[in-house]
Every structure is written in structure tokens, then in C-alpha cells.
Amino acid sequence: MILKKIKAFLRKKGVTGLCFGRSLKTVPEGSVVLFPYEPGILNCGITGILAFKRRSARTADLPVDELEHKVKDLFEYTWERLKQKGLRQKEHYLGGKELLVEIKRLCDKLKAQDSFYECFSNSSGCKDRVSALCPKLERLIETEEKARIQTTGRPAPEDCELTRLKDIVWSLKHDVLENIEKIKVLGSFEQYDENPLVVRQLKGINLVFNNLDRLEVRGRDSAGISIFFMLDDTIFSQLQKTLQEASLLDEFEARQAGRVLVNCSIRVNRQGTTVSSAFTYKIAAEIGSLGDNVQYLRKQVREDAVFQHLIRFPHLYQTTIAHTRWASVGAISEANCHPVDNLGAEQDDSHEKISESNLGSGTIHVCLNGDIDNYMSLKRDYERETGNSIAAPITTDTKIIPLQIEKYLNTGKTVEESVLLAVNDFDGSHAIAMHTDLAPGKLFLAQKGSGQTMFVGLAEDHYVPASETYGFVEETSRYVKMAGDRVVEGKSGSTRGQLFVLDQDSSGGIEGIRAMYYDGTPVDLSEKDIKKTEITSRDIDRRNYPHYFFKEISESPGSVEQTIQGRLAIVEKDGKKYPHVLLDDSVVSPRLEQALKEESIHNVFFIGQGTAGVAASLCAELLSYYLKGENIRVASFKASEFSGFMVDDTLEDTLVVAITQSGTTTDTNRAVDMAREQGAYTLAIVNRRDSDITFKVDGVLYTSTGRDIEMSVASTKAYYSQIAAGSIL
């Protein structure tokens, strides 16, 4: 009883672990060390009895006071107040862009680890004060929308100050306050104690689950998450003792058995004086609704008593990777669900615990987006060279990735060298995420080809990698995009594909990313590579609709209206009214404008796939009508057919207009790449800002505002808006 009281007291003081005879360099933050020592230093007599390794986290510089003050300023610049003061709405509405940017910055500050914990624990009523701001701002938005309609007869356009204010309220309600409640549930705090370390870990895991939920529309027949912990062996011994006292040690060891990585599997491996513990949760379900899989995975974490005990012990490193997908190779099953690991040899059906020697080169977990086209030949090579066969339940091509990495590790290569050698063995387009206890605290991201993308969100104190921008926008709007589709001159000729290494021990930001091409040629990242997206987590929300299908059909009229707003005006000349198109150089690039003026464009080709292909056909018909009698050929093609049959030796007199809903359609994006290689001018009509195609073309005409993201396969809203955009073009 006395020992428990001492431990509880120490936790309140920020102490998260107790060690004996250790160097401060090898123990987690927040640890007390009895009889500390420094290796390589000879001391005579007693030089240290007790030491404390401080947490790097500073007392949060809470922005609540300043946030409340700035919100108060907003009410001085409402629609009615500006009329009373005789000020112009354009410059001063809601305090102008600068005030809203400052309020957004303060809101984002609440997401940082220390500030978030202060809100979570409701220190000084922080959470209550933030909660009180939301209804106040919502009433302001409602009042301003009514005032705008009464004055102008129209709602506010989507790119105005009122939209930015809506983004701010959404961020406070969902990205901060709602996540507090999610984390409380995820951490089972009604059963287990609360401390900053646990909240910090669960905040990251909750973010991954939120992002899986948003990305699920890309594929949902299976989903999985892998969470790696690296613990000092003394701390690990304390964990084992705690599990023994809770009658959980047998379960902990039983879950380490079995050669196939399935739901609730645990892998434990010793690396010197540290011990890795990898927890994996999976689900495979061909039939279900959006949100079902992530809800199931959250339940697994919440009800896993072993995991709930482990996260309350200090760790040296913790990394997480996760994936949701449509299975393209292999059956839809837990065994094939990502992540997969490097345990490959088929053995008998005994359920003996895997010994550390069986783990070979360490524990490696991998997720894949894309396909390994030469999987079967690599699998045959692996089985011939090792004499092992991949366990029968595993039929996914992803399995070969950790096995190839392990193959090179066993020849004495470093982890980084092994990953580079392995990814060069893979044919096809891919995006890979990997972590291993052989490189604690590091995430390895590999991307090659134009079929997949990989972004790295740059948060204040961590990285958020994702395959789409809406996979990181909850946490940050700043990001770096991997350019694995770019062909460059490397060390010994042309090379393609990029590898990023994200390290928890790095300085963070752009400087903390180690980047290289697949031949090892360094990639020099700089501030110019950092981009900022306007998309927020609000843009991907289903609102109160049960399915995206209903949401997008219902929103079609508004989306068409927003596509036209700000791009088409009616001007009067000589008593007659004429349409006047307003497109800037972000749509029609200066290079294309010059070519049009010089009449050097002789072909205009619209391309697309699926519904976008139908829209391309209609847009071509419209342009043919307007250009009747001109010496310009106008045609539409399926992107796949265009790339296969319509690319001549040169397309220097051709404008290619690519129409796409998501901006990630492989056939369309590849056709654009090929057209540009042949000298064509390129332009995209797309509804998603910062999607893959926007980085490939000379100009972009967004449907709606570029934030009106459509996720349903029905593509109703996108189709109507694409026709409107094509008409304007």
C-alpha cells in the first residue's frame, strides 16, 4: 500500500519510471535513477546517488487568454458594425484576413502536446473556456450569414472570411474538444490512471484512427494498425511484474505465439539493453459500413488490458503505422491485412512461443499501397534461397517486402541500406511504410511511380505521413510531398523513387527528414519544398448524412454555383450584356496564354476515365461548338486510350485538359505525364486541392472551391461541376 502511494505521488510530480544503475542517456524521460553512472568515466568514491531525467515537455504556454481576446475583437467587425462605422467590408470584415489567421494560429497551438494535455486535464478550466467559445462563434456565424443574405440576396462565397471562421470553430470543436473525449475512451481512464505520458501516446494513436476513418473511402475491406514500443529492459521487467500481479502475464506470452500476424498479435524482441513490444490490431470484413472497421479497432485497443498497462510505463520510442485498403492481391483475411511482418518460414502447427532466435533480423512491420508486380518471382527466389515457404494463409504481395529487407539485413547491411536494396527489387508503382525495432523511433517511407502518393505532414512536434492530404490536415496544414514519380540523374545514371526516413530523435521539420532517391542520391529538401493546403478536416466530414452518396447528390446545386462564382461575370457594352470570364494565371499559365495569342495551339484534347471521361466528351462538344470554323482540332479520349495510342513524337502544338474527380486516377495522371514529356501544354479540371494531378499540370481549374471534396463513386456532384467548369474554360 505504501509503495503504491509513493508511485502515485511520483507520477503527480512527473516521474514515470524508477531505474537502478543506469545512465541518464539510456532511460526514458521522467525517470528517477538510483546510483546513476556515465559510461567511460572513472569516478572515485560516491559521485551520485539519485538523478532525475526531466521531461523535455515545457509547461504549456496556453493561448486561451489571447484567443478569448481575439475572438472579442471579431465582434467589432461584423456586417452591421462595419456599416455603422462606414468601413468597407472587403478590407475590414471580421477584422480582415490577418485577425482570422492569428486566431487560427492560436487554435492550432492548442493541438501541440503540452497545450493539449492542459486542455485534457482541464487545468485552470482550460477546456471549459475553449468549450465556451464555440457556441459564441457559432451564433456569430449564424447572424452574419443572415445579414449577408438580407443585404446581398446571396450567401457568402466559400473562400471568404466567414468560411475561415467556420474552419476555426470546426477545429476547436472536433480537432481539440472531440478528440479529448475520444482519447478518454481509448485510454480506459475510468479503470486506469491518467498521466501526461499516456495522453501523449494515445493522442498520436487516436490521430491515426481518425485518419484511417477519413481514408477508408479509398478502401475498407480490411484495416490494421501496428504500434511499436521500445522500453529499457529494467522498465520491461517492471511491466512483466505488473502483468504478473494482474494475472495477465500468461496472456501476454500466449499472444506472442503463432507465425502469422493477426489481430491482437504481440511481438517481443530484445535489442541489447532495450526490449521492443509490437502490438498489432486487424480486421477483415468484405461487407460493412464506413466507420465500422475503425470502431472495431478502437474497441480492441480500449479493451486490451495488456496494452493499457504497457502505455503507462515510460518508453524510449514509440511509432505507429496503419493502413485501410481494397485488397488487390490475395484473399480478404486477417493474415493478408496490413501490416505484415518478416516471419516467413512455414512450420508445424505447434503453439509454442516464438523464441528470440526465431525473430531473425528483428521485427519488421510493413504497409503497402499499390502492387509488387514481380511478387511471384521474388517469392520463388525467397523460397529457393532460404528453403522456407511463406505460411499458407498469407497470399498478399506485401509479404515479400519485409522478407526482402530481412534478406539484405542478414548480409550485414544497415537498415537503411537494406530498405534501399529491397525497394529497387520491386516492379510497379508503390507507396510503402515500414518500421522496425532495429531502427527505433524511425519510420521509413518509400514511394515510386505515379499510381500512389505519399505526404508528410509537418506538425509542431511530430510528423504525420499519409497517402492523402486529408490524412494529416487535422493536425497540420504544412506538408512535404514525396516525388517518387520524378526521374532524375543519380549517381550512375537515371533513377526514380524516393525514400524518406523520419526520426523521433531529429530536430523535426524539414531539417529532420533524411531523404534520398532509390540509388542513394541525396534529396536536398528546403523551405521551398514545404507546401500548405487550404483543405481542413471539415471538408472531408459526412456531416449528418449516413453516406457520402446522399451528401454529394444533395450538394450538387451548391457545388455548381460555387464553380461559377467569381469566375463568370456579366458586363454591359453598347447597351448589350456579355459574359466575361475571370480566370487568372493559376488556371491559364503565362506560357499557355502566349501560345494561344500566337495561335500555335492546333489541338485541344480532353481526357478522363469513368464519369470524368463522359464529362470530357461533353466539354469537347462544347468547345467544338465555340471554335466552329477555327483551325483547331478538338477531341475527347479515355485517358487510358490516349496514353496508348494518341501520343505522337511531339505534342508541342497540343493542349491536354485532364478531367478528374479525385486527382489520383492512375490512367489520367500517367497520360498527363506522357503528354508533358512530349511537350504538350496541360491543364486540369479537378475538385480536390493538392491532389496528385495538381502537381503535374501547368494550370488548374478547380470545381467549386477545390475544397468541395467528393468521395462517393456516384460522382454526381463532380460531374455537374466539371461540365460547368468546362463551359467556363
PyMOL commands that set and color helices and strands:
alter all, ss='L'
color gray80, all
select helices_A, chain A and resi 2-12+24-26+64-77+79-85+89-109+113-120+123-152+161-186+196-218+233-245+249-254+292-302+305-310+356-359+375-386+397-409+415-423+469-471+510-512+527-529+537-540+548-554+556-564+590-597+610-626+639-645+666-677+692-695+716-728
alter helices_A, ss='H'
color red, helices_A
select strands_A, chain A and resi 17-20+31-34+50-52+222-232+266-271+274-284+317-325+340-341+364-370+430-436+442-448+455-458+463-466+478-481+487-490+493-496+498-503+513-517+531-532+568-573+576-581+603-608+633-638+654-660+681-686+699-702
alter strands_A, ss='S'
color yellow, strands_A
deselect
rebuild
show_as cartoon
